[in-house]
Amino acid sequence: MSNPAYRQMAAELRTAIENGTYPPGSTLPKIIDLASQYGVAKQTAREALAELEAEGILNITRRRGTIVRPRPTRKRLTRDRQVHRDERGYYFDASAQPWTALEPPTITWTPAPHDIAALLRLPENDNHEVLVRDRLMGDPTTKTPTQLATSYLPASLARGTRLTQKDTGPGGIYDLLEQMGHTPLSWEEAVSARMPTPTETDRLHLLKGVPILRITRTTTGPDGTILEINDTRMSADTFDIGYTLTRHPSAQHR
């Protein structure tokens, strides 16, 4: 079965963009001109452009027309598998250490999303509320948002404590958890990717077609109790996750 006409046109346009015929930042011809150039109807041309926009290749606006999206140089976030500390408390990425909260955290009580509930080891079909602390982090100088960081804490742990307050004191929630007797804390992380929700797109100033990187961090107490799940999301167009590889004894040079 042959590809629909709009996909054939999208493939040819994609090639033209990749080979520099339409360089990053350039404006494509108008729909009517593209339709004539590729010998298709205007609606077919619109569908081809919509497919490339969904892939993150084009940015379609009313004022400027159809722009070939520049490809930013990604910033490497090096996860060195160590937990650091400064005067503000624990942090998990040296390159992101300068980022600060751009606004006060949002504190809510709500049932945990299904995947978060599983990580918190909540019983299935348990609609009990958890404490949600939602923060927008970014560059304190430019106020550019860089990540959304959402903490989910079990109600049995958080209710009636300072964890429910916007200001949890020096060191943030991790110092507070340790002051509450959960010391020493330990952490593990998982990295994944997905498409953003409309709210995430708006909060992180994402263009259409840009996925997000998701770092899910589990905080565990000394007795193995899950105390918090932190769900951090950032633009996959702006950042990538890096780490150093070391040799296992089996891989030593002979």
KASUL-V477751 format. One record per backbone hydrogen bond with DSSP energy under -1.0 kcal/mol. CO is the residue of the C=O (numbers start at 1). NH is the residue of the N-H. If there is no record, write none. Layout:
co->(CO	CO)
nh->(NH	NH)
This chain:
co->(4	5	6	7	8	9	10	11	12	13	14	15	16	16	23	26	30	31	32	33	34	35	41	42	43	44	45	46	47	48	49	50	51	52	52	53	57	59	61	65	66	67	68	75	77	78	84	86	89	91	96	100	106	108	110	113	114	115	116	117	123	130	131	132	133	134	135	136	137	137	138	139	144	147	148	149	150	151	152	153	154	155	158	161	162	169	171	172	173	174	175	176	177	178	181	186	188	190	192	194	197	198	199	200	201	207	211	212	213	214	215	216	217	218	219	219	220	221	225	228	229	230	231	232	233	234	235	238	240	242	248	249)
nh->(8	9	10	11	12	13	14	15	16	17	18	19	21	22	26	68	34	35	36	37	38	40	45	46	47	48	49	50	51	52	53	54	55	57	58	56	69	67	65	61	28	59	25	240	242	80	91	89	86	84	99	138	134	132	130	117	118	119	120	122	126	110	153	108	151	106	149	102	146	147	100	143	139	137	233	135	231	133	229	131	158	159	161	164	165	172	175	176	177	178	179	180	182	181	183	220	218	216	214	212	201	202	203	204	206	210	236	194	234	192	232	190	230	188	227	228	186	224	221	219	152	217	150	215	148	213	239	75	77	79	251	252)
